């Protein structure tokens, strides 16, 4: 039975029953629709369609299909080259090649597209593999060099085997429930990240771990945030909310970590690597981002959506700036408010993805942090209208975002992340408003 008051939270679902029709009255929201549409909208509104049986079955089915498809794909590969003529792990080839260049004493060469591509081809015996650019700051060369000590296949396996458990551990810490493991493993962004040999697991683990430890272990949380500097585009909003909420201990710890890590790179790789990185940002901006060298369908930002629809570079940047400014302002308000911390964490995780023009579908592993925190809050405090269905949409969208954008130019990944952010903020506003009368009553008493 669904609460007829849309502003009142429902009891958290126990996920034990089977799908039952939601007992919604045909109120003004649904009077214009027929019975079938009323039922569909009502179940989307309540989230009753997501039963315990479905929550357990669907992720397992998806996980099984993807595992089988992955094994078949590897079996059809020619050594380390997949049937499409790309390296297994695709993007991981740039990490490995950059690591080999670093071990040879040429870390700055990773930022030269011609030398980096030559190194990538050398990894695969001179075969004509596509170019995968190295766009990371020198901080990430430490990890690349360590991985390059192993043969390519073992290095790719080690990278996934080391970072995937970190991601899973953080998800289970946010939502300590039995079903969290399978839902976290079957999250479609996990498969996208595995296919590209990317670092989404590490990003999600660092971000989620920092948020979990923010108030309990502020120094450690700051260190984790500082380590996120290897993906600087996702750190735009974090210092802002730390300052706005007065978490200066975390802020300072993060800053010290960045400075210390940068000093270590100067000592290990010399200033030349930083100069080369700075010069390479022009190539990354103009070719990879502005010209869509990566593919508009892969980038899940408003900038990419605008460019995909034919907007000029300046217009796309303007749209991204407005989006970033709105998110920054709303996050400052939220983190200074009395809203529950899980809502603040969920909003920051989602906002960090939305605020940058360069966020790819494998980066959406970090969206699991937002999903987990919002789910944890709903399980404790009850879910409001559409929240369960929104969580399900956010969970599934990495599976189809690239294909939908490529086929019909619909930036579904960006749209769903934006909708999720709105739902989180709506919940925060509603919760704050609901708590105000109780606070006033207690004060009067």
Secondary structure, 3 states (H helix, E strand, C coil): CCCCCCCCCCCCCCCCCCCCCCCCCCCCCCCCCCHHHHHHHHHHHHCCCCCHHHHHHHHHHHHHHHHHHHHHHHHHCECCECCCCCECCCCHHHHHHHHHHHHCCCHHHHHCHHHHHHHHHHHCCCCCCCCCCCCCCHHHHHHHHHHCCCCHHHHHHHHHHHHHHHHHHHHHHHCCCCCHHHHHHHCHHHHHHHHHCCCHHHHHHHHHHHHHHCCCCHHHHHHHHHHHHHHHHHCCCHHHHHHHCCCHHHHHHHHHHHHHHHHHHHHHHCHHHHHHHHHHHHHHHHHHHHCCCCCCCCECCHHHHHHHCCCCHHHHHHHHHHHHHHHHHHHHHHHHCCCCHHHHHHHHHHHHHHCCCCCEHHHHHHHHHHHHHHHHHHHHHCCCCCHHHHHHHHHHHHHHHHHHHHHHCCCHHHHHHHHHHHHHHHHHHHHHHHHHHHHHHHHHC
